[in-house]
Amino acid sequence: MSDNQAWNPVPGEIYQMIIESFDSTTVSATVESVTRAGGELLVRLSVPDSVEPVLYVRNCQVQLSTTTITYAVPQAALREQGGMVGVVVRFREGDYLVPVTVLSTEGNLAHVLPVDSGFLYEGLTVRVF
Protein backbone atom coordinates (compact mmCIF):
# COMPACT_ATOMS: atom_id res chain seq x y z
CA MET A 1 0.00 0.00 0.00
CA SER A 2 1.41 3.38 -0.94
CA ASP A 3 0.68 6.56 0.96
CA ASN A 4 1.61 8.59 -2.14
CA GLN A 5 -1.56 8.64 -4.24
CA ALA A 6 0.14 10.76 -6.94
CA TRP A 7 2.72 8.02 -7.62
CA ASN A 8 2.21 6.25 -10.95
CA PRO A 9 4.42 3.15 -10.95
CA VAL A 10 4.61 1.07 -14.12
CA PRO A 11 5.16 -2.70 -14.20
CA GLY A 12 8.80 -3.41 -15.03
CA GLU A 13 10.15 -0.27 -13.34
CA ILE A 14 13.08 -0.91 -11.02
CA TYR A 15 13.53 0.93 -7.73
CA GLN A 16 16.06 0.87 -4.92
CA MET A 17 14.21 -0.08 -1.76
CA ILE A 18 15.38 0.88 1.74
CA ILE A 19 13.58 -1.07 4.44
CA GLU A 20 12.50 0.74 7.64
CA SER A 21 14.66 -0.13 10.67
CA PHE A 22 17.21 -1.75 8.36
CA ASP A 23 18.97 1.30 6.88
CA SER A 24 21.87 -0.87 5.77
CA THR A 25 19.53 -3.12 3.76
CA THR A 26 18.98 -1.73 0.29
CA VAL A 27 17.67 -4.03 -2.42
CA SER A 28 16.45 -3.69 -5.97
CA ALA A 29 12.69 -4.07 -6.35
CA THR A 30 10.78 -4.45 -9.61
CA VAL A 31 7.16 -3.36 -9.97
CA GLU A 32 5.10 -6.45 -10.85
CA SER A 33 1.59 -5.01 -10.76
CA VAL A 34 -0.37 -1.90 -9.76
CA THR A 35 -3.96 -1.81 -8.49
CA ARG A 36 -6.05 1.24 -7.61
CA ALA A 37 -9.28 0.63 -5.75
CA GLY A 38 -11.34 2.69 -3.36
CA GLY A 39 -8.74 5.45 -3.16
CA GLU A 40 -6.00 2.95 -2.26
CA LEU A 41 -2.85 2.23 -4.27
CA LEU A 42 -1.51 -1.31 -4.02
CA VAL A 43 1.85 -1.97 -5.67
CA ARG A 44 3.23 -5.51 -5.83
CA LEU A 45 7.03 -5.62 -5.98
CA SER A 46 9.40 -8.52 -6.58
CA VAL A 47 12.76 -8.54 -4.85
CA PRO A 48 15.22 -10.89 -6.55
CA ASP A 49 18.03 -10.25 -4.04
CA SER A 50 18.25 -11.87 -0.65
CA VAL A 51 16.42 -10.01 2.10
CA GLU A 52 17.20 -12.46 4.91
CA PRO A 53 17.46 -9.72 7.58
CA VAL A 54 13.76 -8.98 7.16
CA LEU A 55 12.50 -12.39 6.07
CA TYR A 56 10.15 -12.77 9.04
CA VAL A 57 8.97 -9.15 9.26
CA ARG A 58 5.24 -9.22 8.55
CA ASN A 59 4.69 -5.50 8.14
CA CYS A 60 7.14 -2.66 7.56
CA GLN A 61 7.59 0.69 5.87
CA VAL A 62 9.91 1.09 2.87
CA GLN A 63 11.30 3.97 0.87
CA LEU A 64 11.63 3.59 -2.89
CA SER A 65 14.05 5.53 -5.04
CA THR A 66 14.87 5.47 -8.72
CA THR A 67 18.40 6.62 -8.01
CA THR A 68 21.10 4.11 -7.25
CA ILE A 69 22.85 4.40 -3.92
CA THR A 70 26.59 4.17 -4.49
CA TYR A 71 29.51 4.27 -2.12
CA ALA A 72 32.75 6.24 -2.58
CA VAL A 73 35.88 4.38 -1.55
CA PRO A 74 39.55 5.16 -2.17
CA GLN A 75 40.72 3.50 -5.41
CA ALA A 76 43.54 2.00 -3.34
CA ALA A 77 40.87 0.00 -1.46
CA LEU A 78 39.89 -1.95 -4.59
CA ARG A 79 41.22 -5.51 -4.76
CA GLU A 80 40.88 -8.22 -7.38
CA GLN A 81 40.64 -11.81 -6.22
CA GLY A 82 39.61 -14.77 -8.33
CA GLY A 83 38.47 -12.52 -11.17
CA MET A 84 36.22 -10.56 -8.82
CA VAL A 85 36.72 -6.91 -7.83
CA GLY A 86 35.93 -5.98 -4.26
CA VAL A 87 36.87 -3.99 -1.21
CA VAL A 88 38.20 -5.51 1.99
CA VAL A 89 35.88 -4.55 4.82
CA ARG A 90 36.76 -4.84 8.49
CA PHE A 91 33.98 -6.51 10.48
CA ARG A 92 34.15 -7.62 14.14
CA GLU A 93 34.60 -11.20 12.93
CA GLY A 94 37.52 -10.27 10.68
CA ASP A 95 38.35 -8.80 7.28
CA TYR A 96 36.26 -9.90 4.29
CA LEU A 97 36.32 -9.14 0.58
CA VAL A 98 32.98 -7.63 -0.40
CA PRO A 99 32.45 -7.93 -4.19
CA VAL A 100 31.56 -4.64 -5.86
CA THR A 101 30.81 -3.22 -9.28
CA VAL A 102 32.88 -0.13 -10.03
CA LEU A 103 30.53 2.40 -11.61
CA SER A 104 32.99 5.27 -12.05
CA THR A 105 36.23 6.75 -10.82
CA GLU A 106 36.91 10.37 -9.98
CA GLY A 107 40.30 11.51 -8.71
CA ASN A 108 41.43 8.96 -6.16
CA LEU A 109 37.86 7.79 -5.41
CA ALA A 110 35.93 4.91 -6.93
CA HIS A 111 32.13 4.92 -6.86
CA VAL A 112 31.02 1.35 -6.24
CA LEU A 113 27.85 -0.67 -5.82
CA PRO A 114 27.97 -3.90 -3.78
CA VAL A 115 27.16 -7.03 -5.80
CA ASP A 116 25.10 -8.34 -2.86
CA SER A 117 23.12 -5.58 -1.20
CA GLY A 118 23.46 -5.19 2.54
CA PHE A 119 27.14 -6.14 2.76
CA LEU A 120 28.46 -2.64 2.17
CA TYR A 121 27.03 0.40 3.89
CA GLU A 122 28.02 3.79 5.20
CA GLY A 123 30.22 3.74 8.28
CA LEU A 124 32.15 0.53 7.56
CA THR A 125 35.94 0.56 7.60
CA VAL A 126 37.62 -0.48 4.34
CA ARG A 127 41.27 -1.42 4.10
CA VAL A 128 43.52 0.61 1.83
CA PHE A 129 46.51 -1.19 0.29
MDTraj code that builds the backbone (N, CA, C; nanometers):
import mdtraj as md
import numpy as np

residues = "MET SER ASP ASN GLN ALA TRP ASN PRO VAL PRO GLY GLU ILE TYR GLN MET ILE ILE GLU SER PHE ASP SER THR THR VAL SER ALA THR VAL GLU SER VAL THR ARG ALA GLY GLY GLU LEU LEU VAL ARG LEU SER VAL PRO ASP SER VAL GLU PRO VAL LEU TYR VAL ARG ASN CYS GLN VAL GLN LEU SER THR THR THR ILE THR TYR ALA VAL PRO GLN ALA ALA LEU ARG GLU GLN GLY GLY MET VAL GLY VAL VAL VAL ARG PHE ARG GLU GLY ASP TYR LEU VAL PRO VAL THR VAL LEU SER THR GLU GLY ASN LEU ALA HIS VAL LEU PRO VAL ASP SER GLY PHE LEU TYR GLU GLY LEU THR VAL ARG VAL PHE".split()
xyz = np.array([
    [0.0847, -0.1154, 0.0000],
    [0.0000, 0.0000, 0.0000],
    [0.0903, 0.1230, 0.0000],
    [0.0620, 0.2144, -0.0864],
    [0.1409, 0.3376, -0.0937],
    [0.0627, 0.4532, -0.0339],
    [0.1342, 0.5373, 0.0417],
    [0.0683, 0.6563, 0.0959],
    [0.0828, 0.7749, 0.0015],
    [0.1450, 0.7542, -0.1148],
    [0.1607, 0.8595, -0.2145],
    [0.0639, 0.8309, -0.3298],
    [-0.0538, 0.8897, -0.3230],
    [-0.1563, 0.8636, -0.4238],
    [-0.1211, 0.9219, -0.5609],
    [-0.0265, 1.0156, -0.5666],
    [0.0137, 1.0759, -0.6939],
    [0.1172, 0.9904, -0.7674],
    [0.1703, 0.8882, -0.7028],
    [0.2717, 0.8019, -0.7624],
    [0.2078, 0.7153, -0.8700],
    [0.2719, 0.7065, -0.9852],
    [0.2212, 0.6252, -1.0953],
    [0.3253, 0.5223, -1.1376],
    [0.3441, 0.4170, -1.0586],
    [0.4418, 0.3153, -1.0952],
    [0.3941, 0.2354, -1.2162],
    [0.4898, 0.1841, -1.2923],
    [0.4607, 0.1068, -1.4123],
    [0.5269, -0.0297, -1.3976],
    [0.4536, -0.1382, -1.4280],
    [0.5163, -0.2700, -1.4204],
    [0.6462, -0.2742, -1.5016],
    [0.7475, -0.3326, -1.4392],
    [0.8796, -0.3413, -1.5028],
    [0.9770, -0.2366, -1.4520],
    [0.9263, -0.1287, -1.3896],
    [1.0152, -0.0266, -1.3343],
    [1.0949, -0.0861, -1.2188],
    [1.2213, -0.0421, -1.2083],
    [1.3085, -0.0911, -1.1022],
    [1.3395, 0.0228, -1.0070],
    [1.3261, -0.0044, -0.8786],
    [1.3527, 0.0928, -0.7731],
    [1.4561, 0.0365, -0.6761],
    [1.5239, 0.1257, -0.6056],
    [1.6064, 0.0871, -0.4922],
    [1.5167, 0.0996, -0.3702],
    [1.5113, -0.0056, -0.2902],
    [1.4210, -0.0084, -0.1760],
    [1.5017, -0.0133, -0.0463],
    [1.4778, 0.0858, 0.0413],
    [1.5383, 0.0880, 0.1743],
    [1.4287, 0.0479, 0.2717],
    [1.4576, -0.0516, 0.3541],
    [1.3578, -0.1071, 0.4440],
    [1.3687, -0.0414, 0.5816],
    [1.2559, 0.0071, 0.6339],
    [1.2499, 0.0741, 0.7644],
    [1.3189, -0.0118, 0.8705],
    [1.3936, 0.0523, 0.9571],
    [1.4661, -0.0127, 1.0667],
    [1.5841, -0.0965, 1.0199],
    [1.6080, -0.1013, 0.8912],
    [1.7209, -0.1749, 0.8357],
    [1.7895, -0.0846, 0.7343],
    [1.8399, 0.0313, 0.7786],
    [1.8966, 0.1302, 0.6877],
    [2.0113, 0.0750, 0.6043],
    [2.0769, -0.0309, 0.6536],
    [2.1872, -0.0874, 0.5773],
    [2.1388, -0.1901, 0.4759],
    [2.0079, -0.2148, 0.4707],
    [1.9532, -0.3121, 0.3759],
    [1.8846, -0.2388, 0.2622],
    [1.9531, -0.2334, 0.1491],
    [1.8978, -0.1726, 0.0289],
    [1.8955, -0.2798, -0.0785],
    [1.7805, -0.3011, -0.1386],
    [1.7665, -0.4034, -0.2417],
    [1.6970, -0.3446, -0.3636],
    [1.7177, -0.4078, -0.4765],
    [1.6449, -0.3691, -0.5974],
    [1.5072, -0.4330, -0.5937],
    [1.4065, -0.3571, -0.6316],
    [1.2693, -0.4073, -0.6345],
    [1.2070, -0.3694, -0.7683],
    [1.1411, -0.4662, -0.8314],
    [1.0775, -0.4450, -0.9609],
    [0.9263, -0.4440, -0.9442],
    [0.8611, -0.3447, -1.0029],
    [0.7155, -0.3362, -0.9969],
    [0.6571, -0.4501, -1.0810],
    [0.5755, -0.5336, -1.0171],
    [0.5096, -0.6452, -1.0853],
    [0.3682, -0.6086, -1.1292],
    [0.2951, -0.5406, -1.0404],
    [0.1587, -0.5009, -1.0758],
    [0.1169, -0.3811, -0.9912],
    [0.0165, -0.3095, -1.0426],
    [-0.0365, -0.1904, -0.9757],
    [-0.1884, -0.2005, -0.9768],
    [-0.2509, -0.1772, -0.8600],
    [-0.3961, -0.1811, -0.8493],
    [-0.4437, -0.0577, -0.7729],
    [-0.5420, 0.0111, -0.8287],
    [-0.6051, 0.1242, -0.7607],
    [-0.7510, 0.0864, -0.7368],
    [-0.7900, 0.0956, -0.6096],
    [-0.9281, 0.0629, -0.5753],
    [-0.9678, 0.1373, -0.4493],
    [-1.0814, 0.2005, -0.4529],
    [-1.1338, 0.2689, -0.3357],
    [-1.0396, 0.3731, -0.2777],
    [-0.9666, 0.4439, -0.3625],
    [-0.8740, 0.5455, -0.3158],
    [-0.7424, 0.4904, -0.2626],
    [-0.7232, 0.3592, -0.2728],
    [-0.5998, 0.2952, -0.2264],
    [-0.5123, 0.2577, -0.3457],
    [-0.3807, 0.2630, -0.3248],
    [-0.2849, 0.2228, -0.4273],
    [-0.2073, 0.1035, -0.3740],
    [-0.2214, -0.0096, -0.4398],
    [-0.1507, -0.1310, -0.4018],
    [-0.0485, -0.1630, -0.5105],
    [0.0772, -0.1684, -0.4721],
    [0.1855, -0.1971, -0.5665],
    [0.2513, -0.3264, -0.5227],
    [0.2565, -0.4236, -0.6126],
    [0.3226, -0.5512, -0.5832],
    [0.4620, -0.5458, -0.6430],
    [0.5640, -0.5685, -0.5575],
    [0.7035, -0.5619, -0.5978],
    [0.7666, -0.7003, -0.5855],
    [0.8605, -0.7298, -0.6748],
    [0.9399, -0.8515, -0.6578],
    [1.0814, -0.8090, -0.6234],
    [1.1411, -0.8829, -0.5324],
    [1.2761, -0.8536, -0.4852],
    [1.3612, -0.9770, -0.5119],
    [1.4430, -0.9713, -0.6196],
    [1.5218, -1.0894, -0.6550],
    [1.6403, -1.1142, -0.5626],
    [1.6891, -1.0087, -0.4940],
    [1.8032, -1.0248, -0.4037],
    [1.7576, -1.0834, -0.2715],
    [1.8532, -1.1322, -0.1960],
    [1.8246, -1.1874, -0.0645],
    [1.7879, -1.0759, 0.0323],
    [1.6822, -1.0959, 0.1066],
    [1.6419, -1.0014, 0.2105],
    [1.6303, -1.0762, 0.3432],
    [1.7239, -1.1655, 0.3705],
    [1.7196, -1.2460, 0.4914],
    [1.7025, -1.1661, 0.6192],
    [1.7639, -1.0457, 0.6320],
    [1.7464, -0.9724, 0.7583],
    [1.6016, -0.9384, 0.7903],
    [1.5157, -0.9348, 0.6918],
    [1.3756, -0.8985, 0.7163],
    [1.2796, -1.0082, 0.6713],
    [1.3312, -1.1278, 0.6592],
    [1.2505, -1.2385, 0.6072],
    [1.1233, -1.2618, 0.6882],
    [1.1301, -1.2461, 0.8193],
    [1.0149, -1.2771, 0.9039],
    [0.9393, -1.1531, 0.9507],
    [0.9705, -1.0370, 0.8943],
    [0.8967, -0.9155, 0.9265],
    [0.7646, -0.9205, 0.8497],
    [0.6541, -0.9096, 0.9199],
    [0.5242, -0.9222, 0.8552],
    [0.4733, -0.7902, 0.7992],
    [0.5173, -0.6792, 0.8578],
    [0.4688, -0.5497, 0.8144],
    [0.5801, -0.4481, 0.8379],
    [0.6102, -0.3672, 0.7378],
    [0.7142, -0.2656, 0.7555],
    [0.6923, -0.1531, 0.6547],
    [0.7607, -0.0447, 0.6781],
    [0.7587, 0.0693, 0.5870],
    [0.8849, 0.0620, 0.5010],
    [0.8745, 0.1045, 0.3753],
    [0.9908, 0.1090, 0.2871],
    [0.9945, 0.2429, 0.2158],
    [1.1139, 0.2791, 0.1715],
    [1.1302, 0.3966, 0.0868],
    [1.1800, 0.3468, -0.0468],
    [1.1215, 0.3970, -0.1543],
    [1.1631, 0.3587, -0.2890],
    [1.2285, 0.4774, -0.3566],
    [1.3324, 0.4478, -0.4331],
    [1.4045, 0.5529, -0.5035],
    [1.4455, 0.5010, -0.6404],
    [1.4414, 0.5877, -0.7392],
    [1.4870, 0.5467, -0.8721],
    [1.6353, 0.5720, -0.8892],
    [1.6963, 0.6396, -0.7929],
    [1.8398, 0.6622, -0.8014],
    [1.9127, 0.5472, -0.7338],
    [2.0303, 0.5185, -0.7812],
    [2.1097, 0.4106, -0.7252],
    [2.1988, 0.4661, -0.6151],
    [2.2000, 0.3994, -0.5030],
    [2.2851, 0.4402, -0.3920],
    [2.4221, 0.3781, -0.4133],
    [2.5225, 0.4643, -0.4292],
    [2.6587, 0.4165, -0.4489],
    [2.7441, 0.4583, -0.3305],
    [2.8591, 0.3974, -0.3210],
    [2.9514, 0.4273, -0.2118],
    [3.0842, 0.4712, -0.2713],
    [3.1445, 0.5757, -0.2131],
    [3.2746, 0.6242, -0.2576],
    [3.3806, 0.5640, -0.1671],
    [3.4761, 0.4960, -0.2289],
    [3.5879, 0.4378, -0.1554],
    [3.7165, 0.4804, -0.2243],
    [3.8284, 0.4846, -0.1513],
    [3.9553, 0.5156, -0.2174],
    [3.9861, 0.4078, -0.3224],
    [4.0376, 0.4484, -0.4379],
    [4.0717, 0.3498, -0.5413],
    [4.1714, 0.2479, -0.4880],
    [4.2555, 0.2909, -0.3923],
    [4.3538, 0.1995, -0.3339],
    [4.2881, 0.0905, -0.2487],
    [4.1578, 0.1021, -0.2222],
    [4.0873, -0.0004, -0.1455],
    [4.0368, -0.1137, -0.2346],
    [4.0379, -0.0931, -0.3674],
    [3.9887, -0.1953, -0.4595],
    [4.0893, -0.3091, -0.4692],
    [4.0402, -0.4308, -0.4646],
    [4.1224, -0.5506, -0.4757],
    [4.0579, -0.6452, -0.5740],
    [4.1400, -0.7183, -0.6484],
    [4.0883, -0.8217, -0.7382],
    [4.1319, -0.9563, -0.6836],
    [4.0358, -1.0472, -0.6740],
    [4.0635, -1.1806, -0.6223],
    [3.9754, -1.2801, -0.6959],
    [4.0379, -1.3754, -0.7607],
    [3.9615, -1.4771, -0.8333],
    [3.8760, -1.4199, -0.9437],
    [3.9231, -1.3141, -1.0092],
    [3.8474, -1.2519, -1.1174],
    [3.7352, -1.1616, -1.0697],
    [3.7277, -1.1382, -0.9394],
    [3.6223, -1.0559, -0.8815],
    [3.6856, -0.9319, -0.8183],
    [3.6260, -0.8155, -0.8440],
    [3.6722, -0.6911, -0.7833],
    [3.5920, -0.6687, -0.6560],
    [3.6611, -0.6240, -0.5516],
    [3.5928, -0.5978, -0.4258],
    [3.6720, -0.5034, -0.3391],
    [3.6172, -0.4770, -0.2226],
    [3.6872, -0.3994, -0.1209],
    [3.6940, -0.4868, 0.0036],
    [3.8046, -0.4755, 0.0751],
    [3.8202, -0.5508, 0.1987],
    [3.7608, -0.4679, 0.3116],
    [3.6611, -0.5240, 0.3768],
    [3.5884, -0.4547, 0.4822],
    [3.6221, -0.5195, 0.6156],
    [3.6434, -0.4353, 0.7155],
    [3.6757, -0.4843, 0.8493],
    [3.5467, -0.4962, 0.9293],
    [3.5116, -0.6221, 0.9612],
    [3.3983, -0.6515, 1.0484],
    [3.4538, -0.6995, 1.1828],
    [3.3694, -0.7103, 1.2842],
    [3.4151, -0.7622, 1.4143],
    [3.4748, -0.9021, 1.4003],
    [3.4173, -0.9811, 1.3105],
    [3.4597, -1.1200, 1.2929],
    [3.5895, -1.1320, 1.2140],
    [3.6307, -1.0243, 1.1494],
    [3.7519, -1.0269, 1.0682],
    [3.7364, -0.9447, 0.9420],
    [3.8363, -0.9536, 0.8550],
    [3.8349, -0.8803, 0.7282],
    [3.7795, -0.9692, 0.6177],
    [3.6891, -0.9139, 0.5365],
    [3.6262, -0.9905, 0.4288],
    [3.6239, -0.9088, 0.3007],
    [3.6429, -0.9777, 0.1890],
    [3.6324, -0.9139, 0.0585],
    [3.4856, -0.9059, 0.0203],
    [3.4362, -0.7847, 0.0015],
    [3.2976, -0.7630, -0.0402],
    [3.3005, -0.7306, -0.1894],
    [3.2453, -0.8186, -0.2746],
    [3.2450, -0.7932, -0.4194],
    [3.1658, -0.6678, -0.4535],
    [3.2213, -0.5874, -0.5442],
    [3.1562, -0.4640, -0.5865],
    [3.1631, -0.4501, -0.7379],
    [3.0763, -0.3658, -0.7894],
    [3.0813, -0.3221, -0.9281],
    [3.1291, -0.1781, -0.9257],
    [3.2364, -0.1493, -0.9976],
    [3.2883, -0.0129, -1.0035],
    [3.2087, 0.0609, -1.1101],
    [3.1364, 0.1644, -1.0682],
    [3.0528, 0.2404, -1.1607],
    [3.1298, 0.3539, -1.2267],
    [3.2184, 0.4182, -1.1498],
    [3.2990, 0.5273, -1.2047],
    [3.4152, 0.5554, -1.1110],
    [3.5117, 0.6292, -1.1641],
    [3.6234, 0.6750, -1.0819],
    [3.6356, 0.8258, -1.1007],
    [3.6773, 0.8914, -0.9940],
    [3.6912, 1.0369, -0.9975],
    [3.8037, 1.0724, -0.9015],
    [3.9142, 1.1226, -0.9552],
    [4.0303, 1.1510, -0.8707],
    [4.0815, 1.0215, -0.8106],
    [4.0972, 1.0188, -0.6802],
    [4.1433, 0.8959, -0.6161],
    [4.0280, 0.8147, -0.5567],
    [3.9028, 0.8508, -0.5905],
    [3.7861, 0.7790, -0.5410],
    [3.7243, 0.6910, -0.6484],
    [3.6702, 0.5787, -0.6050],
    [3.5927, 0.4908, -0.6929],
    [3.4505, 0.4874, -0.6383],
    [3.3535, 0.5010, -0.7259],
    [3.2129, 0.4916, -0.6865],
    [3.1686, 0.3492, -0.7170],
    [3.1296, 0.2773, -0.6105],
    [3.1016, 0.1351, -0.6242],
    [2.9609, 0.1021, -0.5760],
    [2.9139, -0.0120, -0.6209],
    [2.7854, -0.0671, -0.5817],
    [2.8120, -0.2108, -0.5394],
    [2.7717, -0.2521, -0.4191],
    [2.7974, -0.3902, -0.3784],
    [2.7194, -0.4882, -0.4658],
    [2.7823, -0.6002, -0.4992],
    [2.7161, -0.7027, -0.5800],
    [2.5977, -0.7594, -0.5025],
    [2.6169, -0.7862, -0.3742],
    [2.5097, -0.8343, -0.2863],
    [2.4730, -0.7217, -0.1910],
    [2.3520, -0.6707, -0.2028],
    [2.3121, -0.5577, -0.1196],
    [2.3141, -0.5965, 0.0278],
    [2.3446, -0.4981, 0.1107],
    [2.3456, -0.5194, 0.2541],
    [2.4822, -0.5494, 0.3116],
    [2.5808, -0.5814, 0.2259],
    [2.7141, -0.6139, 0.2757],
    [2.8070, -0.4939, 0.2775],
    [2.7660, -0.3858, 0.2176],
    [2.8462, -0.2638, 0.2172],
    [2.7516, -0.1496, 0.2492],
    [2.7864, -0.0727, 0.3513],
    [2.7027, 0.0399, 0.3892],
    [2.7874, 0.1458, 0.4576],
    [2.7309, 0.2644, 0.4653],
    [2.8018, 0.3790, 0.5204],
    [2.8462, 0.3508, 0.6635],
    [2.9704, 0.3889, 0.6933],
    [3.0225, 0.3738, 0.8283],
    [3.1175, 0.2570, 0.8449],
    [3.1226, 0.1662, 0.7471],
    [3.2154, 0.0533, 0.7558],
    [3.3575, 0.1006, 0.7303],
    [3.4538, 0.0267, 0.7832],
    [3.5942, 0.0555, 0.7602],
    [3.6455, -0.0337, 0.6486],
    [3.7016, 0.0294, 0.5427],
    [3.7621, -0.0482, 0.4336],
    [3.9128, -0.0358, 0.4444],
    [3.9806, -0.1432, 0.4065],
    [4.1272, -0.1422, 0.4102],
    [4.1809, -0.0821, 0.2817],
    [4.2840, -0.0010, 0.2967],
    [4.3520, 0.0607, 0.1832],
    [4.4882, -0.0063, 0.1726],
    [4.5235, -0.0482, 0.0510],
    [4.6511, -0.1194, 0.0294],
    [4.7500, -0.0333, -0.0425],
])
top = md.Topology()
chain = top.add_chain()
for i, resn in enumerate(residues, 1):
    res = top.add_residue(resn, chain, resSeq=i)
    for name in ("N", "CA", "C"):
        top.add_atom(name, md.element.get_by_symbol(name[0]), res)
traj = md.Trajectory(xyz[None], top)
